[in-house]
Amino acid sequence: MTDGLKMSHVSHLFGENRVLRDISFDVAPGELVCLLGPSGCGKTTALRLAAGLEKLQVGEISVDDQIVAQPGGYVEPEKRGVGMVFQDYALFPHLNVAKNIGFGLRHFSEADRMSAIKAALEQVGMSEYLNAYPHELSGGQQQRIALARALAPKPRIMLLDEPFSGLDVARRADLRDTTLHVLKDAGIATVMVTHDPQEAMYMADRIIIMNEGQIMQDGSPETLYFRPENRFVASFFGEVNRFSGTVVDGKVATPFGDVDSQSIENGTEVEVLIRPEGLHIGEALNGHDVLAHVDAVRVLGEVNLVHLTLEAGAHIHARVPRRFSPINQPSVAITLDPDMAFVFPMT
Ligand SMILES: Nc1ncnc2c1ncn2[C@@H]1O[C@H](COP(=O)(O)OP(=O)(O)OP(=O)(O)O)[C@@H](O)[C@H]1O
């Protein structure tokens, strides 16, 4: 028995375009899973199939162990126990907040409906806006109402499609936080689509990285960040410094010393990907240091991005805490944190 959402061996074609290729994953009650990937990789299609907005062609989808979609079998979206929030709020402009939320509760008695509306508004911190109209609310407030509307019928599954992308940075951070806590408190199985790795890291218990209709890796944010299984996953979480080489005696040479590559056959052409925070900067103290010229230092908030050119020629980026930034230092020594270097075969 599997509670929550289960997608098994789902494939999907739009005409000749194969947008999903045998994807399988499940989401437990109370778990928040992000589908993360570049534009066009099939995230929204997977979500729409789970919601029942798209007819399933291949595979099976179940909610709380009940099959809701299989080829030739189909449970209507409103009978799946699924709540949805999209990027564009989609509130009815001519209905006030109470009526917008109450729209999905038409089968409730009037008293139950009003108490469900009030409870949902309280969950999203919007109790005082019961009688407001959408045009009187900011984008962030409208999205809170959209979330309340999706929560009010007490869904088993919540599907969120880029729900924060229309908002400015401050409102986005605020609403992410509310959304995360509300969904966790309610114990709902949630799938959120995003193309923003930082957002996925912030929200997700688990991240499923997709590319060209396939799952590239499914795991905790920590696993994906520190133990990526392929080049796509390693480089999707932000920029990486890239070096090519060949495996010799279970190691590959980089400008910063040898990196372990035991699991790859000797003689294989490989690429070494190094995260900018895997390069540590220090003062050049002896003749054995790896030296680099400091081209520029850019403030990114709590960390600085340092643009460097190695004495040997390559241009690299290091991300360092502000207090270690080489302001006014023409050159520095670089050491590598081997945990932040990933080796993958070229092909
Ligand atoms: N109704 C449709 N008819 C035909 N092709 C479609 C349809 N919906 C999506 N597609 C195509 O399917 C592919 C996957 O689209 P999908 O929206 O699932 O990707 P996505 O990863 O969510 O991307 P985005 O972040 O840009 O929305 C794209 O090539 C898209 O053009």
The ligand as an SDF file (V2000), in Angstrom:
LIG
                    3D

 31 33  0  0  0  0  0  0  0  0999 V2000
   -0.6220   20.8740  -25.2080 N   0  0  0  0  0  0  0  0  0  0  0  0
    0.5380   20.6980  -25.8500 C   0  0  0  0  0  0  0  0  0  0  0  0
    0.5890   20.4070  -27.1530 N   0  0  0  0  0  0  0  0  0  0  0  0
    1.7550   20.2070  -27.7910 C   0  0  0  0  0  0  0  0  0  0  0  0
    2.9630   20.2860  -27.2040 N   0  0  0  0  0  0  0  0  0  0  0  0
    2.9890   20.5840  -25.9020 C   0  0  0  0  0  0  0  0  0  0  0  0
    1.7820   20.8100  -25.1460 C   0  0  0  0  0  0  0  0  0  0  0  0
    2.1300   21.0900  -23.8610 N   0  0  0  0  0  0  0  0  0  0  0  0
    3.4840   21.0430  -23.8180 C   0  0  0  0  0  0  0  0  0  0  0  0
    4.0000   20.7400  -25.0250 N   0  0  0  0  0  0  0  0  0  0  0  0
    5.4200   20.5640  -25.3490 C   0  0  0  0  0  0  0  0  0  0  0  0
    5.9150   19.5530  -24.4830 O   0  0  0  0  0  0  0  0  0  0  0  0
    7.2340   19.8590  -24.0440 C   0  0  0  0  0  0  0  0  0  0  0  0
    7.2770   19.8410  -22.5240 C   0  0  0  0  0  0  0  0  0  0  0  0
    6.4940   20.9380  -22.0330 O   0  0  0  0  0  0  0  0  0  0  0  0
    6.2600   21.1910  -20.4870 P   0  0  0  0  0  0  0  0  0  0  0  0
    5.4020   22.4020  -20.3520 O   0  0  0  0  0  0  0  0  0  0  0  0
    5.8030   19.9360  -19.8390 O   0  0  0  0  0  0  0  0  0  0  0  0
    7.7290   21.5140  -20.0050 O   0  0  0  0  0  0  0  0  0  0  0  0
    8.2420   22.2670  -18.7080 P   0  0  0  0  0  0  0  0  0  0  0  0
    9.4470   21.5200  -18.2720 O   0  0  0  0  0  0  0  0  0  0  0  0
    7.1540   22.4430  -17.7310 O   0  0  0  0  0  0  0  0  0  0  0  0
    8.6860   23.6520  -19.2990 O   0  0  0  0  0  0  0  0  0  0  0  0
    8.3220   25.1390  -18.8350 P   0  0  0  0  0  0  0  0  0  0  0  0
    9.1050   25.3490  -17.5670 O   0  0  0  0  0  0  0  0  0  0  0  0
    8.8160   25.9730  -19.9710 O   0  0  0  0  0  0  0  0  0  0  0  0
    6.8450   25.1610  -18.6600 O   0  0  0  0  0  0  0  0  0  0  0  0
    7.5800   21.1860  -24.6860 C   0  0  0  0  0  0  0  0  0  0  0  0
    8.3220   20.9150  -25.8350 O   0  0  0  0  0  0  0  0  0  0  0  0
    6.2480   21.7940  -25.0260 C   0  0  0  0  0  0  0  0  0  0  0  0
    6.3540   22.6330  -26.1410 O   0  0  0  0  0  0  0  0  0  0  0  0
  1  2  1  0
  2  3  1  0
  2  7  2  0
  3  4  2  0
  4  5  1  0
  5  6  2  0
  6  7  1  0
  6 10  1  0
  7  8  1  0
  8  9  2  0
  9 10  1  0
 10 11  1  0
 11 12  1  0
 11 30  1  0
 12 13  1  0
 13 14  1  0
 13 28  1  0
 14 15  1  0
 15 16  1  0
 16 17  2  0
 16 18  1  0
 16 19  1  0
 19 20  1  0
 20 21  2  0
 20 22  1  0
 20 23  1  0
 23 24  1  0
 24 25  2  0
 24 26  1  0
 24 27  1  0
 28 29  1  0
 28 30  1  0
 30 31  1  0
M  END
$$$$
